[in-house]
């Protein structure tokens, strides 16, 4: 899928724009199940997948042109970093730092915190 690589300034703006002070909601599919991530200005992140059958929480940080996350359970807490490519308005794909495909997803301002 073609798109425009997201550079450091756009990545910071994506996660820190003033109208996103309540955080950012990221949604997409994985292995046939829908997932939602909530990233917050304090660097925390929450995940709900498969209609709530899987959940995790962790921290994220922006490093140059990559967003890196470490989760309580996913990847046994190891930090993983992804680069983003814009594929449309608020639509992106991710790739690992070594070029492996990640997820397709949409980003939008938060409409509140994760529902428990």
C-alpha positions in Angstrom: 0.0 0.0 0.0 1.4 3.4 -1.0 1.6 6.3 1.3 3.7 9.1 2.8 6.2 8.3 5.6 5.4 10.1 8.8 8.4 12.2 9.9 9.3 13.2 13.5 7.4 16.6 13.4 4.2 15.0 12.1 4.5 12.1 14.5 4.8 14.5 17.5 1.8 16.5 16.1 -0.2 13.4 15.7 0.1 12.4 19.3 0.3 15.9 20.9 -1.9 18.3 18.9 -3.7 20.7 21.3 -7.1 19.3 20.3 -6.0 15.9 21.3 -5.4 16.8 25.0 -7.6 13.9 26.1 -5.5 11.5 24.1 -5.7 9.7 20.8 -7.9 6.7 19.8 -6.3 4.2 17.3 -8.4 1.4 15.8 -7.7 -1.4 13.4 -8.0 -5.1 12.7 -5.6 -7.9 13.6 -6.1 -11.6 12.8 -9.8 -10.9 12.1 -10.5 -9.2 15.4 -11.0 -5.5 15.9 -8.7 -3.6 18.4 -8.7 -0.2 19.9 -5.7 1.6 21.6 -6.0 4.7 23.7 -2.8 6.8 24.0 -2.7 9.5 26.6 -0.6 12.7 27.0 1.2 11.2 30.0 2.6 8.4 27.8 0.3 5.7 29.0 -1.5 3.4 26.5 -4.4 1.0 26.8 -5.5 -1.8 24.4 -8.8 -3.7 24.1 -9.1 -6.4 21.4 -11.5 -9.0 20.3 -14.6 -7.3 21.8 -12.8 -7.0 25.2 -11.6 -10.6 25.4 -8.0 -9.3 25.5 -6.7 -6.1 27.2 -3.3 -4.7 28.1 -1.8 -1.5 29.2 1.7 0.1 29.0 3.7 3.1 28.1 4.6 4.7 24.8 7.3 7.2 23.8 8.1 8.9 20.5 11.7 8.4 19.3 12.6 10.5 16.2 10.3 9.0 13.5 9.1 6.0 15.5 6.5 5.3 18.2 7.7 2.8 20.7 5.6 0.9 23.2 6.1 -1.5 26.1 3.2 -3.5 27.3 2.5 -5.3 30.5 1.8 -8.6 28.6 2.5 -8.2 24.9 6.0 -9.2 23.9 6.7 -9.9 27.6 7.1 -6.1 28.2 9.9 -5.6 25.7 9.8 -2.3 23.9 8.9 -2.4 20.2 9.1 0.5 17.8 7.1 1.2 14.7 7.3 3.7 11.9 4.1 5.1 10.4 3.0 5.7 6.8 0.0 8.0 6.1 -2.3 6.2 3.6 -5.2 8.7 3.8 -7.0 11.2 6.0 -6.3 9.8 9.6 -5.4 6.4 8.0 -2.0 4.8 8.6 0.0 1.7 8.3 2.8 0.7 10.6 6.1 -1.2 10.0 8.7 -2.4 12.3 12.1 -0.7 12.2 13.5 -3.5 10.1 10.6 -3.1 7.6 8.2 -5.9 8.6 4.5 -5.0 8.1 2.5 -4.1 11.1 -1.1 -2.9 11.2 -3.5 -0.8 9.2 -5.3 1.7 11.5 -7.2 5.0 11.9 -6.4 7.7 14.4 -8.9 10.2 15.8 -9.1 12.4 18.9 -10.2 10.7 22.0 -13.9 10.7 22.9 -13.1 9.7 26.5 -11.1 7.1 28.2 -11.1 3.3 27.7 -14.3 1.7 28.8 -13.8 -1.0 31.5 
